[in-house]
Amino acid sequence: MTSIMTNPGAMTALQALKSTNKALDITQNRISTGFRVSEASHNAAYWSIATTMRSDNKVLSTVQDALGLGAGMVDTAYTATETIIDYVDQIKTKVAAANQGGLDKAKIQGEIEELIEGIKSVVSSASYGGSNWLSTEDSTPASVEVVTSFTRNADSSVTLNTKTITMADYALIDN
């Protein structure tokens, strides 16, 4: 007579149940953590790589925000510059008209002064994130650092690259 302890069918079923429970535990861990390798004991090399990648992903999110801020500054300055170019074209047209005879030069001068005031208004409103690249004041910093990229080097060191913008190079009005 065979015992339940030595029953080959029961032993096979018990091993299958243990294997199924182990696979279920692994699957539940992956679902709850969202990671295939959530602990170093699962696979140390993959865990190390995954941890580094998660860290880089957080940094990249911050770098992406900084890039968005830099792009916003550049876009604001660019849009204002395009508007100012339109004003300057109108001023050139007025100056050319003033050189022709028979026109009221005082009226044309008044229109030119209005266009210059429009330029000043555009420059003063071209501010983004508290920074105005088209106007310098005593409180304006001499230069601004804009984030350009994030790099993980072959030796695992991290480099955050920036571009220095010298405000005097881009200012249209010096207050």
HELIX and SHEET records of a PDB file:
HELIX    1   1 PRO A    8  THR A   33  1                                  26    
HELIX    2   2 ALA A   44  ALA A   98  1                                  55    
HELIX    3   3 LYS A  105  SER A  125  1                                  21    
HELIX    4   4 MET A  167  TYR A  170  1                                   4    
SHEET    1   A 2 SER A 135  THR A 136  0                                        
SHEET    2   A 2 ILE A 173  ASP A 174  1                                        
SHEET    1   B 2 SER A 143  ARG A 152  0                                        
SHEET    2   B 2 VAL A 158  THR A 166 -1                                        
END                                                                             
